Amino acid sequence: MKELQARHDYPVAVLCSALGVSRSGYYAWCERPASARRRDDERLKVAIRGVHAASRQTYGTRRVLVELRAQGFEAGRDRVDRLRRTMALRCRQKRCFRVTTDSEHTLPVADNLLQQHFAASAPDQVWLTDLTYIRTDEGWLYLAGLKDMCTREIVGYAMDERMTQQLCLRALGHAHARRRPPPGLIHHSDRGSQYCARDYRHALDALGMRASMSRRGNCYDNAPMESFWGSLKNELVHHRRFATRAQAITEITEWIEVFYNRQRRHSAIGYLPPAVFARQFYQPRRSAH
């Protein structure tokens, strides 16, 4: 409170005269117990700070509000926003990043089966995949990932110091070993040479997957995967300096497995974490049996 701060700089009599209040009224105000509204605000501020810390400083007001309500707190968005501002709590700032794709090749490409229709009625119907890179003091670390379009879960990934077809094959193998999807799954990527290569396309055929590829230079054709890279970089990578590739691998793995898949609330699936959404998706089917 500015009034209480000013009290240490000026005599009480001067402050009361400037504000047009009596000294007795001022002291009565100081001794008056906090209102119920103010006590509720203080409790809510503690909860907001807890959510801010648990979300690794990544939640805006909307996600904070969802988490508070899940914890049993009743508050409106304007109130939560006001309290966050009084505590100077802000989510980590976004930065732009470049996406590079080696599409200058003569390898065959697949048709775009999705046409920006990013929806799936069940898990393991549509997977999106892509590559990105992370700076470390040892040099670049490349990350290949696959994202389920229904649950928004990262179902497979791999990291290495080289951006090769083998890196993408490792990520694909990781995803398939975890999920064991039925034949017919749509595997959507950009036109990068790693995904167009013969061995990779043969692997898709062997696993019963249908290849789909974005149009040349159109990042919107793989927008949900680009969004994941943005979250990873804005919420973790841009705020860390990785001394080694091993350190980056450890922290990125933890962010994906612990935070993103199991804790971070995703707006596209009703503000649930992907693993929770997947569990609830299958729960009615298990109960029926």
Stockholm file with secondary structure:
# STOCKHOLM 1.0

chainA/1-289         MKELQARHDYPVAVLCSALGVSRSGYYAWCERPASARRRDDERLKVAIRGVHAASRQTYGTRRVLVELRAQGFEAGRDRVDRLRRTMALRCRQKRCFRVTTDSEHTLPVADNLLQQHFAASAPDQVWLTDLTYIRTDEGWLYLAGLKDMCTREIVGYAMDERMTQQLCLRALGHAHARRRPPPGLIHHSDRGSQYCARDYRHALDALGMRASMSRRGNCYDNAPMESFWGSLKNELVHHRRFATRAQAITEITEWIEVFYNRQRRHSAIGYLPPAVFARQFYQPRRSAH
#=GR chainA/1-289 SS CHHHHHHTTSCHHHHHHHHTCCHHHHHHHHHSCCCHHHHHHHHHHHHHHHHHHHTTTCCCHHHHHHHHHHTTCCCCHHHHHHHHHHTTCCCCCCCCCCCCCCCCSCSCCCCCSSTTCCCCSSTTSEEEEEEEEEEETTEEEEEEEEEETTTCCEEEEEEESSCCHHHHHHHHHHHHHHHCCCTTCEEEECSCHHHHSHHHHHHHHHTTCEEEECCTTCGGGGHHHHHHHHHHHHHTGGGCCCSSHHHHHHHHHHIIIIIITTTSCBGGGTSBCHHHHHHHHHHHHHHHC
#=GC SS_cons         CHHHHHHTTSCHHHHHHHHTCCHHHHHHHHHSCCCHHHHHHHHHHHHHHHHHHHTTTCCCHHHHHHHHHHTTCCCCHHHHHHHHHHTTCCCCCCCCCCCCCCCCSCSCCCCCSSTTCCCCSSTTSEEEEEEEEEEETTEEEEEEEEEETTTCCEEEEEEESSCCHHHHHHHHHHHHHHHCCCTTCEEEECSCHHHHSHHHHHHHHHTTCEEEECCTTCGGGGHHHHHHHHHHHHHTGGGCCCSSHHHHHHHHHHIIIIIITTTSCBGGGTSBCHHHHHHHHHHHHHHHC
//
